Amino acid sequence: MGSAFFGWLTAISSAVFLTALGAYTEAKVAMFRTADTEFAPWTVVKSARTEAMRSVLSRLA
């Protein structure tokens, strides 16, 4: 299996990914809107360690 095969396989995988990306994004947004409640709010963490610790500590304080 040469590099041409893997290049072809990567191109197909990328095309499939890009085709599904829109549907995935719409489903993700719908899930956040439905599941985000006052009792169990979602917290978006941009920088995993730092923001996660800030979120946890602010809830404990």
C-alpha positions in Angstrom: 0.0 0.0 0.0 1.7 3.1 -1.2 1.1 6.8 -0.4 -1.2 7.2 -3.3 -3.7 4.8 -1.7 -3.6 6.7 1.6 -4.0 10.0 -0.2 -7.1 8.7 -1.9 -8.5 7.3 1.3 -7.9 10.6 3.1 -9.6 12.5 0.3 -12.7 10.3 0.6 -12.7 10.6 4.4 -12.5 14.4 4.2 -15.3 14.6 1.8 -17.5 12.4 4.0 -16.6 14.5 7.0 -17.4 17.8 5.3 -20.7 16.4 4.0 -21.8 15.4 7.6 -20.4 18.5 9.3 -23.5 20.7 8.8 -25.9 18.0 10.1 -23.6 17.3 13.0 -23.4 21.0 13.9 -27.2 21.5 13.7 -27.8 18.4 15.9 -25.2 19.7 18.5 -26.8 23.1 18.7 -30.3 21.5 19.1 -29.0 19.2 21.8 -27.5 22.2 23.8 -30.7 24.2 23.4 -32.8 21.3 24.6 -30.6 20.0 27.4 -29.4 23.3 28.9 -31.7 23.8 32.0 -31.4 26.0 35.1 -31.1 22.8 37.1 -28.4 21.3 34.9 -26.7 24.1 32.9 -24.1 23.5 30.2 -20.8 25.2 30.6 -18.7 25.7 27.4 -15.1 25.3 28.3 -12.6 26.8 25.7 -9.4 26.0 27.5 -10.0 22.7 29.2 -7.9 22.8 32.3 -8.0 26.5 33.2 -11.7 27.2 32.4 -12.8 23.9 33.9 -11.1 24.7 37.2 -12.6 28.3 37.1 -16.0 26.9 36.5 -15.8 24.4 39.4 -14.3 26.8 41.8 -16.8 29.6 41.1 -19.6 27.2 41.9 -18.0 26.2 45.2 -17.4 29.7 46.3 
